[in-house]
């Protein structure tokens, strides 16, 4: 076996592992985006992102048609409507552990199942 190839392979593996660990550390301390929070809340409650849109719309008395339209817009542009952003903000305030779930997900830890009472 070629010794130069072996040294290069080990160096590349070390570089990739180092980059992975640096990214993991950086992600553990950053605040998740609203889109990520929507994803984490949906996963934690074992629902879909669309269901989270529907739940958010209930507090604002938004029609089902508008919810569907806003969700379709979200799928194409990741733009969250005001009522979903408000819902996510309130969910984060009422359950600060949700932010901890986000950082756990960033670092590769699976999300525990959460209550579906939101």
DSSP file (Angstrom, degrees, kcal/mol; ACC not computed):
  #  RESIDUE AA STRUCTURE BP1 BP2  ACC     N-H-->O    O-->H-N    N-H-->O    O-->H-N    TCO  KAPPA ALPHA  PHI   PSI    X-CA   Y-CA   Z-CA
    1    1 A X              0   0    0      0, 0.0     2,-0.4     0, 0.0     3,-0.0   0.000 360.0 360.0 360.0 143.2    0.0    0.0    0.0
    2    2 A X     >  -     0   0    0      1,-0.2     4,-1.8     2,-0.0     5,-0.1  -0.582 360.0-154.0 -75.2 121.4    1.2    3.5   -0.8
    3    3 A X  H  > S+     0   0    0     -2,-0.4     4,-2.4     1,-0.2     5,-0.2   0.853  93.3  56.3 -66.0 -36.9    2.3    5.3    2.3
    4    4 A X  H  > S+     0   0    0      1,-0.2     4,-2.4     2,-0.2    -1,-0.2   0.907 107.4  49.1 -62.2 -41.6    1.6    8.7    0.8
    5    5 A X  H  > S+     0   0    0      2,-0.2     4,-2.6     1,-0.2    -1,-0.2   0.918 110.7  50.4 -63.2 -43.2   -2.0    7.8    0.1
    6    6 A X  H  X S+     0   0    0     -4,-1.8     4,-2.3     2,-0.2    -2,-0.2   0.905 111.2  48.0 -62.4 -43.1   -2.4    6.5    3.6
    7    7 A X  H  X S+     0   0    0     -4,-2.4     4,-2.5     2,-0.2    -1,-0.2   0.920 113.0  48.5 -64.2 -43.6   -1.1    9.7    5.2
    8    8 A X  H  X S+     0   0    0     -4,-2.4     4,-2.5     2,-0.2    -2,-0.2   0.895 111.4  50.2 -63.9 -40.5   -3.3   11.8    2.9
    9    9 A X  H  X S+     0   0    0     -4,-2.6     4,-2.4     2,-0.2    -1,-0.2   0.910 112.2  46.4 -65.0 -42.9   -6.4    9.7    3.8
   10   10 A X  H  X S+     0   0    0     -4,-2.3     4,-2.5     2,-0.2    -2,-0.2   0.906 113.0  50.1 -66.5 -41.6   -5.7   10.0    7.6
   11   11 A X  H  X S+     0   0    0     -4,-2.5     4,-2.3     2,-0.2    -2,-0.2   0.917 111.8  48.0 -62.7 -43.0   -5.1   13.7    7.2
   12   12 A X  H  X S+     0   0    0     -4,-2.5     4,-2.6     2,-0.2    -2,-0.2   0.912 111.5  49.7 -64.5 -43.0   -8.3   14.2    5.3
   13   13 A X  H  X S+     0   0    0     -4,-2.4     4,-2.4     1,-0.2    -1,-0.2   0.911 111.4  49.6 -62.1 -42.0  -10.3   12.1    7.8
   14   14 A X  H  X S+     0   0    0     -4,-2.5     4,-2.4     2,-0.2    -2,-0.2   0.898 110.9  49.8 -62.9 -41.2   -8.8   14.2   10.6
   15   15 A X  H  X S+     0   0    0     -4,-2.3     4,-2.6     2,-0.2    -2,-0.2   0.925 111.6  47.8 -63.0 -45.8   -9.7   17.4    8.9
   16   16 A X  H  X S+     0   0    0     -4,-2.6     4,-2.2     2,-0.2    -2,-0.2   0.899 112.8  48.1 -64.3 -40.7  -13.3   16.3    8.3
   17   17 A X  H  X S+     0   0    0     -4,-2.4     4,-2.4     2,-0.2    -1,-0.2   0.913 111.9  50.4 -65.4 -42.4  -13.7   15.2   11.9
   18   18 A X  H  X S+     0   0    0     -4,-2.4     4,-2.3     2,-0.2    -2,-0.2   0.920 111.1  48.1 -61.7 -44.6  -12.3   18.5   13.1
   19   19 A X  H  X S+     0   0    0     -4,-2.6     4,-2.4     1,-0.2    -1,-0.2   0.900 110.8  51.9 -62.3 -40.9  -14.7   20.5   10.9
   20   20 A X  H  X S+     0   0    0     -4,-2.2     4,-2.3     1,-0.2    -2,-0.2   0.921 110.7  47.3 -61.8 -44.5  -17.6   18.4   12.1
   21   21 A X  H  X S+     0   0    0     -4,-2.4     4,-2.1     2,-0.2    -1,-0.2   0.884 111.4  51.1 -66.5 -38.2  -16.7   19.0   15.7
   22   22 A X  H  X S+     0   0    0     -4,-2.3     4,-2.3     2,-0.2    -1,-0.2   0.917 111.9  46.9 -64.3 -42.7  -16.3   22.8   15.1
   23   23 A X  H  X S+     0   0    0     -4,-2.4     4,-2.7     1,-0.2    -2,-0.2   0.891 110.6  52.9 -66.3 -38.8  -19.7   23.0   13.4
   24   24 A X  H  X S+     0   0    0     -4,-2.3     4,-1.4    -5,-0.2    -1,-0.2   0.909 110.6  47.1 -62.2 -42.8  -21.3   21.0   16.2
   25   25 A X  H  X S+     0   0    0     -4,-2.1     4,-0.6     2,-0.2    -2,-0.2   0.913 113.2  48.5 -65.9 -43.1  -19.9   23.4   18.8
   26   26 A X  H >X S+     0   0    0     -4,-2.3     3,-1.0     1,-0.2     4,-0.7   0.915 111.9  48.9 -64.5 -43.1  -21.0   26.5   16.9
   27   27 A X  H 3< S+     0   0    0     -4,-2.7     3,-0.3     1,-0.2    -1,-0.2   0.778 100.8  65.2 -69.2 -26.1  -24.5   25.2   16.3
   28   28 A X  H 3< S+     0   0    0     -4,-1.4    -1,-0.2     1,-0.2    -2,-0.2   0.748 109.9  37.4 -68.7 -21.8  -24.9   24.2   20.0
   29   29 A X  H << S+     0   0    0     -3,-1.0    -1,-0.2    -4,-0.6     2,-0.2   0.513  95.7  96.9-108.6  -6.5  -24.7   27.9   21.0
   30   30 A X  S  < S-     0   0    0     -4,-0.7     2,-0.4    -3,-0.3    -3,-0.0  -0.540  76.1-114.2 -88.0 152.7  -26.6   29.6   18.2
   31   31 A X        -     0   0    0     -2,-0.2    -2,-0.1     1,-0.1    -1,-0.1  -0.669  35.6-118.1 -81.6 132.2  -30.2   30.7   18.4
   32   32 A X        -     0   0    0     -2,-0.4    -1,-0.1    67,-0.1    71,-0.0  -0.335  26.9-112.6 -69.8 152.8  -32.4   28.7   15.9
   33   33 A X     >  -     0   0    0      1,-0.1     4,-2.4    -2,-0.0     5,-0.2  -0.276  30.0-104.9 -74.2 168.0  -34.3   30.6   13.1
   34   34 A X  H  > S+     0   0    0      1,-0.2     4,-2.3     2,-0.2     5,-0.2   0.888 123.0  53.5 -62.8 -38.4  -38.1   30.8   13.1
   35   35 A X  H  > S+     0   0    0      1,-0.2     4,-1.9     2,-0.2    -1,-0.2   0.895 109.8  47.8 -63.9 -39.6  -38.2   28.2   10.4
   36   36 A X  H  > S+     0   0    0      2,-0.2     4,-2.9     1,-0.2    -2,-0.2   0.893 109.3  53.5 -67.2 -39.0  -36.1   25.8   12.4
   37   37 A X  H  X S+     0   0    0     -4,-2.4     4,-2.8     2,-0.2     5,-0.2   0.895 106.9  52.0 -62.8 -39.1  -38.3   26.5   15.5
   38   38 A X  H  X S+     0   0    0     -4,-2.3     4,-2.2     2,-0.2    -1,-0.2   0.930 111.6  47.2 -60.3 -45.1  -41.4   25.5   13.4
   39   39 A X  H  X S+     0   0    0     -4,-1.9     4,-2.6     2,-0.2    -2,-0.2   0.936 113.6  47.0 -61.5 -48.0  -39.6   22.3   12.4
   40   40 A X  H  X S+     0   0    0     -4,-2.9     4,-3.0     1,-0.2    -2,-0.2   0.900 112.1  49.8 -63.9 -41.5  -38.6   21.5   16.0
   41   41 A X  H  X S+     0   0    0     -4,-2.8     4,-1.8     2,-0.2    -1,-0.2   0.913 112.0  48.4 -64.0 -42.1  -42.0   22.2   17.4
   42   42 A X  H  <>S+     0   0    0     -4,-2.2     5,-2.8    -5,-0.2     4,-0.3   0.925 115.3  44.2 -64.2 -44.1  -43.7   20.0   14.8
   43   43 A X  H ><5S+     0   0    0     -4,-2.6     3,-1.0     3,-0.2    -2,-0.2   0.919 112.1  52.3 -67.0 -42.2  -41.2   17.2   15.4
   44   44 A X  H 3<5S+     0   0    0     -4,-3.0    70,-3.6     1,-0.3    -1,-0.2   0.826 116.5  39.1 -64.9 -31.4  -41.5   17.5   19.2
   45   45 A X  T 3<5S-     0   0    0     -4,-1.8    -1,-0.3    -5,-0.2    -2,-0.2   0.354 110.4-121.3 -98.7   5.2  -45.3   17.3   19.1
   46   46 A X  T < 5S+     0   0    0     -3,-1.0     2,-0.2    -4,-0.3    -3,-0.2   0.894  74.5 115.9  54.5  44.8  -45.3   14.7   16.4
   47   47 A X      < -     0   0    0     -5,-2.8    -1,-0.2    -6,-0.2     2,-0.2  -0.699  66.8 -98.3-125.4-178.9  -47.3   16.9   14.1
   48   48 A X     >  -     0   0    0     -2,-0.2     4,-1.6    -3,-0.1     5,-0.1  -0.567  29.0-112.8 -97.3 165.7  -46.6   18.5   10.7
   49   49 A X  H  > S+     0   0    0      1,-0.2     4,-1.9     2,-0.2     5,-0.1   0.871 120.0  56.8 -63.1 -36.0  -45.6   22.0   10.0
   50   50 A X  H  > S+     0   0    0      1,-0.2     4,-2.4     2,-0.2    -1,-0.2   0.906 103.3  52.9 -61.8 -41.2  -49.0   22.5    8.4
   51   51 A X  H  > S+     0   0    0      1,-0.2     4,-2.5     2,-0.2    -1,-0.2   0.875 106.8  52.9 -62.4 -36.3  -50.7   21.5   11.6
   52   52 A X  H  X S+     0   0    0     -4,-1.6     4,-2.3     2,-0.2    -1,-0.2   0.879 107.3  51.7 -66.3 -37.1  -48.6   24.1   13.4
   53   53 A X  H  X S+     0   0    0     -4,-1.9     4,-2.2     2,-0.2    -2,-0.2   0.931 110.4  49.2 -60.6 -45.2  -49.8   26.7   10.9
   54   54 A X  H  X S+     0   0    0     -4,-2.4     4,-1.2     1,-0.2    -2,-0.2   0.909 111.3  48.4 -62.9 -42.2  -53.4   25.6   11.6
   55   55 A X  H  X S+     0   0    0     -4,-2.5     4,-0.8     1,-0.2     3,-0.3   0.899 111.4  50.2 -65.1 -39.9  -52.9   25.8   15.4
   56   56 A X  H >X S+     0   0    0     -4,-2.3     4,-0.6     1,-0.2     3,-0.5   0.876 107.1  55.1 -64.2 -37.3  -51.4   29.3   15.1
   57   57 A X  H >X>S+     0   0    0     -4,-2.2     5,-1.9     1,-0.2     4,-0.8   0.774  94.2  69.5 -69.2 -26.3  -54.3   30.4   12.9
   58   58 A X  H ><5S+     0   0    0     -4,-1.2     3,-0.7    -3,-0.3    -1,-0.2   0.896  96.7  51.2 -59.9 -41.1  -56.8   29.4   15.6
   59   59 A X  H <<5S+     0   0    0     -4,-0.8    -1,-0.2    -3,-0.5    -2,-0.2   0.758 116.9  40.0 -69.2 -23.5  -55.7   32.2   17.9
   60   60 A X  H <<5S-     0   0    0     -3,-0.6    -1,-0.2    -4,-0.6    -2,-0.2   0.397 107.5-121.3-105.8   0.8  -56.0   34.8   15.2
   61   61 A X  T <<5 +     0   0    0     -4,-0.8     2,-0.3    -3,-0.7    -3,-0.2   0.939  49.6 170.9  56.4  50.5  -59.3   33.5   13.7
   62   62 A X      < -     0   0    0     -5,-1.9    -1,-0.2    -8,-0.1    -2,-0.1  -0.737  34.3-111.0 -92.9 138.8  -57.6   33.0   10.2
   63   63 A X     >  -     0   0    0     -2,-0.3     4,-2.1     1,-0.1     5,-0.1  -0.279  19.3-119.6 -69.3 154.4  -59.6   31.1    7.6
   64   64 A X  H  > S+     0   0    0      1,-0.2     4,-2.4     2,-0.2     5,-0.2   0.854 113.9  56.3 -60.7 -36.4  -58.5   27.7    6.4
   65   65 A X  H  > S+     0   0    0      2,-0.2     4,-2.4     1,-0.2    -1,-0.2   0.915 107.9  47.2 -63.5 -42.9  -58.1   29.0    2.9
   66   66 A X  H  > S+     0   0    0      2,-0.2     4,-3.1     1,-0.2     5,-0.2   0.891 110.0  53.7 -66.0 -38.7  -55.6   31.7    4.0
   67   67 A X  H  X S+     0   0    0     -4,-2.1     4,-2.7     2,-0.2    -2,-0.2   0.941 110.4  46.6 -60.1 -47.1  -53.7   29.1    6.1
   68   68 A X  H  X S+     0   0    0     -4,-2.4     4,-2.5     2,-0.2    -2,-0.2   0.919 113.8  48.4 -61.3 -43.6  -53.3   26.9    3.1
   69   69 A X  H  X S+     0   0    0     -4,-2.4     4,-2.1     1,-0.2    -2,-0.2   0.924 113.5  46.6 -62.1 -45.4  -52.3   29.9    0.9
   70   70 A X  H  X S+     0   0    0     -4,-3.1     4,-2.3     2,-0.2    -2,-0.2   0.878 111.6  51.5 -65.7 -37.5  -49.7   31.0    3.5
   71   71 A X  H  X S+     0   0    0     -4,-2.7     4,-2.4    -5,-0.2    -2,-0.2   0.913 108.7  50.6 -67.0 -41.2  -48.4   27.5    4.0
   72   72 A X  H  X S+     0   0    0     -4,-2.5     4,-1.3     2,-0.2    -2,-0.2   0.905 110.7  49.6 -61.3 -40.3  -47.9   27.1    0.2
   73   73 A X  H  X S+     0   0    0     -4,-2.1     4,-2.8     1,-0.2     6,-0.5   0.907 109.3  52.8 -62.7 -41.6  -46.0   30.5    0.2
   74   74 A X  H  X S+     0   0    0     -4,-2.3     4,-2.6     1,-0.2    -2,-0.2   0.900 104.5  55.6 -60.4 -41.9  -43.9   29.2    3.1
   75   75 A X  H  < S+     0   0    0     -4,-2.4    -1,-0.2     1,-0.2    -2,-0.2   0.845 117.0  35.3 -61.3 -33.6  -43.0   26.0    1.2
   76   76 A X  H  < S+     0   0    0     -4,-1.3    -2,-0.2    -3,-0.3    -1,-0.2   0.799 137.3  15.3 -91.0 -31.5  -41.6   28.1   -1.7
   77   77 A X  H  < S-     0   0    0     -4,-2.8    -3,-0.2    -5,-0.2    -2,-0.2   0.480  87.7-125.9-124.8  -3.3  -40.1   31.1    0.1
   78   78 A X     <  +     0   0    0     -4,-2.6     2,-0.6    -5,-0.4    -4,-0.2   0.705  57.5 151.6  60.2  21.7  -39.8   30.1    3.8
   79   79 A X        -     0   0    0     -6,-0.5     2,-0.4    -9,-0.1    -1,-0.2  -0.749  34.0-152.2 -85.8 120.0  -41.8   33.3    4.6
   80   80 A X        -     0   0    0     -2,-0.6    -9,-0.1    -3,-0.1   -45,-0.0  -0.775  14.0-125.1 -93.4 133.4  -43.7   32.8    7.8
   81   81 A X    >>  -     0   0    0     -2,-0.4     4,-2.2     1,-0.1     3,-0.7  -0.297  29.4-103.0 -71.3 163.1  -46.9   34.9    8.3
   82   82 A X  H 3> S+     0   0    0      1,-0.2     4,-2.4     2,-0.2     5,-0.2   0.840 118.6  54.9 -56.0 -39.1  -47.3   37.1   11.4
   83   83 A X  H 3> S+     0   0    0      1,-0.2     4,-1.8     2,-0.2    -1,-0.2   0.832 109.4  46.4 -71.2 -30.5  -49.7   34.7   13.2
   84   84 A X  H <> S+     0   0    0     -3,-0.7     4,-2.6     2,-0.2    -1,-0.2   0.891 111.9  51.2 -74.9 -40.1  -47.2   31.8   12.9
   85   85 A X  H  X S+     0   0    0     -4,-2.2     4,-2.3     2,-0.2    -2,-0.2   0.911 111.5  48.2 -61.4 -41.5  -44.3   34.0   14.1
   86   86 A X  H  X S+     0   0    0     -4,-2.4     4,-2.6    -5,-0.2    -1,-0.2   0.914 110.9  51.1 -63.5 -43.4  -46.4   35.1   17.0
   87   87 A X  H  X S+     0   0    0     -4,-1.8     4,-2.4     1,-0.2    -2,-0.2   0.905 111.2  47.6 -60.3 -44.0  -47.3   31.4   17.8
   88   88 A X  H  X S+     0   0    0     -4,-2.6     4,-2.4     2,-0.2    -1,-0.2   0.898 110.9  51.2 -66.1 -40.6  -43.6   30.4   17.7
   89   89 A X  H  X S+     0   0    0     -4,-2.3     4,-2.1     2,-0.2    -2,-0.2   0.936 112.9  45.3 -61.4 -46.3  -42.6   33.3   19.9
   90   90 A X  H  X S+     0   0    0     -4,-2.6     4,-2.8     1,-0.2     5,-0.2   0.879 111.3  53.0 -65.6 -37.9  -45.3   32.4   22.5
   91   91 A X  H  X S+     0   0    0     -4,-2.4     4,-1.6     1,-0.2     7,-0.2   0.906 110.5  47.7 -63.8 -40.7  -44.4   28.7   22.3
   92   92 A X  H  < S+     0   0    0     -4,-2.4     7,-0.2     2,-0.2    -2,-0.2   0.865 114.1  46.9 -67.2 -36.4  -40.7   29.6   23.0
   93   93 A X  H  < S+     0   0    0     -4,-2.1     3,-0.4     1,-0.2    -2,-0.2   0.890 115.5  44.2 -71.7 -40.1  -41.8   31.9   25.9
   94   94 A X  H  < S+     0   0    0     -4,-2.8     2,-0.2     1,-0.3    -2,-0.2   0.741 127.2  29.6 -78.6 -21.5  -44.1   29.3   27.5
   95   95 A X    ><  +     0   0    0     -4,-1.6     3,-2.5    -5,-0.2     4,-0.4  -0.661  62.6 175.7-138.3  80.3  -41.7   26.5   27.0
   96   96 A X  T >> S+     0   0    0     -3,-0.4     3,-1.2     1,-0.3     4,-0.9   0.742  77.2  73.5 -58.9 -21.6  -38.0   27.7   27.2
   97   97 A X  H 3> S+     0   0    0      1,-0.3     4,-2.1     2,-0.2    -1,-0.3   0.739  80.4  74.0 -63.8 -20.3  -37.0   24.0   26.9
   98   98 A X  H <> S+     0   0    0     -3,-2.5     4,-1.7     1,-0.2    -1,-0.3   0.878  93.0  52.4 -60.1 -37.1  -38.0   24.2   23.3
   99   99 A X  H <> S+     0   0    0     -3,-1.2     4,-1.9    -4,-0.4    -1,-0.2   0.876 107.5  52.3 -65.5 -36.3  -34.9   26.3   22.6
  100  100 A X  H  X S+     0   0    0     -4,-0.9     4,-2.1     1,-0.2    -2,-0.2   0.862 105.2  55.2 -66.2 -35.6  -32.9   23.5   24.3
  101  101 A X  H  X S+     0   0    0     -4,-2.1     4,-2.3     1,-0.2    -1,-0.2   0.892 105.4  53.6 -62.1 -38.8  -34.5   21.0   22.0
  102  102 A X  H  X S+     0   0    0     -4,-1.7     4,-2.1     1,-0.2    -2,-0.2   0.935 109.2  46.0 -63.3 -46.3  -33.3   23.0   19.0
  103  103 A X  H  X S+     0   0    0     -4,-1.9     4,-1.6     1,-0.2    -1,-0.2   0.863 110.9  54.2 -67.6 -32.6  -29.7   23.0   20.2
  104  104 A X  H  <>S+     0   0    0     -4,-2.1     5,-2.8     1,-0.2     4,-0.2   0.901 108.3  49.4 -64.5 -39.2  -29.9   19.3   20.9
  105  105 A X  H ><5S+     0   0    0     -4,-2.3     3,-1.2     1,-0.2    -2,-0.2   0.896 107.9  54.1 -66.4 -39.0  -31.1   18.7   17.4
  106  106 A X  H 3<5S+     0   0    0     -4,-2.1    -1,-0.2     1,-0.3    -2,-0.2   0.852 109.2  48.9 -61.9 -33.5  -28.3   20.8   15.9
  107  107 A X  T 3<5S-     0   0    0     -4,-1.6    -1,-0.3    -5,-0.2    -2,-0.2   0.372 125.0 -99.0 -93.5   6.7  -25.8   18.7   17.8
  108  108 A X  T < 5S+     0   0    0     -3,-1.2     2,-0.4     1,-0.3    -3,-0.2   0.521  76.8 135.6  96.4   5.5  -27.2   15.4   16.7
  109  109 A X      < -     0   0    0     -5,-2.8    -1,-0.3    -6,-0.2    -2,-0.1  -0.711  57.7-114.7 -86.9 136.8  -29.3   14.4   19.7
  110  110 A X        -     0   0    0     -2,-0.4     2,-0.3     1,-0.1    -1,-0.1  -0.395  30.4-110.7 -70.2 147.6  -32.8   13.1   18.9
  111  111 A X        -     0   0    0     -2,-0.1     2,-0.1     1,-0.1    -1,-0.1  -0.593  28.7-127.6 -77.6 134.2  -35.8   15.1   20.0
  112  112 A X        -     0   0    0     -2,-0.3     2,-0.1     1,-0.1    -1,-0.1  -0.475  34.7 -93.3 -75.8 155.6  -37.9   13.6   22.8
  113  113 A X        -     0   0    0     -2,-0.1     2,-0.3   -68,-0.1   -68,-0.2  -0.461  47.0-160.2 -67.9 139.1  -41.6   13.3   22.3
  114  114 A X        -     0   0    0    -70,-3.6    -1,-0.0   -71,-0.2     2,-0.0  -0.741  26.5 -83.6-118.1 166.4  -43.5   16.3   23.6
  115  115 A X        -     0   0    0     -2,-0.3     3,-0.3     1,-0.1    -1,-0.1  -0.352  27.6-141.9 -65.5 148.1  -47.1   16.9   24.6
  116  116 A X        +     0   0    0      1,-0.2    -1,-0.1     2,-0.1   -71,-0.1  -0.015  69.7 111.1-100.4  28.7  -49.5   17.8   21.8
  117  117 A X              0   0    0      1,-0.2    -1,-0.2     0, 0.0    -2,-0.0   0.310 360.0 360.0 -88.8  10.5  -51.5   20.4   23.9
  118  118 A X              0   0    0     -3,-0.3    -1,-0.2   -73,-0.0    -2,-0.1   0.463 360.0 360.0 -78.1 360.0  -50.3   23.4   22.0
